């Protein structure tokens, strides 16, 4: 029997989002940086893969906006929240 191990990641530590393109390239967005947090993700221009320049799905912008709103709400609440994820090791 294999023991499943989990890792807890505090919600406040979830700032860097990586979007993987079909071409294999990755776009990393660091939401701890003020420039990324100031973007109006609901109404921003489309954004594209840095390697092949294919435009990412516009629903991602909406998701980023909702993520930042939720993150601000959770952090302001001062409630400790974490995510459990399977340990890859």
C-alpha positions as CSV (number, residue, x, y, z in Angstrom):
1,X,0.0,0.0,0.0
2,X,1.3,3.4,-1.0
3,X,1.1,6.2,1.6
4,X,-0.2,9.4,0.1
5,X,1.5,12.5,1.5
6,X,0.2,16.0,1.3
7,X,1.8,19.4,1.4
8,X,0.0,22.4,2.7
9,X,0.6,25.7,0.9
10,X,-0.6,28.8,2.7
11,X,-3.0,30.9,0.7
12,X,-0.9,34.0,1.3
13,X,2.0,32.2,-0.6
14,X,0.0,31.8,-3.8
15,X,1.3,34.7,-5.8
16,X,3.2,33.3,-8.8
17,X,0.9,31.8,-11.5
18,X,2.4,29.9,-14.4
19,X,0.4,29.5,-17.7
20,X,1.6,26.8,-19.9
21,X,1.1,27.2,-23.7
22,X,0.4,24.3,-26.0
23,X,3.9,24.9,-27.5
24,X,5.4,24.1,-24.2
25,X,6.5,27.6,-23.3
26,X,5.5,29.1,-19.9
27,X,4.3,32.5,-18.9
28,X,4.9,33.3,-15.3
29,X,2.9,36.1,-13.7
30,X,4.1,37.2,-10.2
31,X,1.0,38.7,-8.5
32,X,3.2,39.8,-5.5
33,X,4.5,42.5,-7.8
34,X,2.4,45.7,-7.9
35,X,2.6,46.0,-11.7
36,X,0.7,42.7,-12.1
37,X,-1.8,43.5,-9.4
38,X,-2.6,46.9,-11.0
39,X,-3.6,45.4,-14.3
40,X,-7.4,45.6,-14.9
41,X,-7.5,41.9,-15.9
42,X,-11.2,42.1,-16.7
43,X,-10.6,44.7,-19.4
44,X,-7.0,44.3,-20.3
45,X,-5.7,43.6,-23.8
46,X,-5.4,40.0,-24.7
47,X,-2.1,38.4,-23.7
48,X,-0.1,35.9,-25.6
49,X,2.6,33.2,-25.3
50,X,6.0,34.8,-25.2
51,X,7.4,32.1,-27.5
52,X,4.8,31.4,-30.2
53,X,2.7,34.5,-29.7
54,X,-0.6,32.5,-29.7
55,X,-3.2,34.4,-27.7
56,X,-4.3,32.7,-24.4
57,X,-8.0,32.1,-23.7
58,X,-9.7,35.3,-22.7
59,X,-11.3,33.5,-19.7
60,X,-7.9,33.4,-18.1
61,X,-8.0,37.2,-17.7
62,X,-11.4,36.9,-15.9
63,X,-10.0,34.1,-13.7
64,X,-6.9,36.2,-12.7
65,X,-9.2,39.1,-11.8
66,X,-11.4,36.9,-9.6
67,X,-8.3,35.2,-8.1
68,X,-6.9,38.6,-7.1
69,X,-10.3,39.8,-5.6
70,X,-10.6,36.6,-3.6
71,X,-6.9,36.8,-2.5
72,X,-7.4,40.3,-1.2
73,X,-10.6,39.3,0.6
74,X,-9.0,36.3,2.3
75,X,-5.8,38.3,3.3
76,X,-7.9,41.1,4.7
77,X,-9.9,38.6,6.8
78,X,-6.7,37.5,8.5
79,X,-8.0,34.0,8.6
80,X,-5.4,31.3,8.0
81,X,-6.2,29.3,4.9
82,X,-4.1,26.8,3.1
83,X,-4.4,24.4,0.2
84,X,-3.6,20.7,0.5
85,X,-1.8,19.3,-2.5
86,X,-0.4,15.9,-3.2
87,X,3.3,15.7,-2.5
88,X,4.9,14.8,-5.9
89,X,7.8,13.0,-4.1
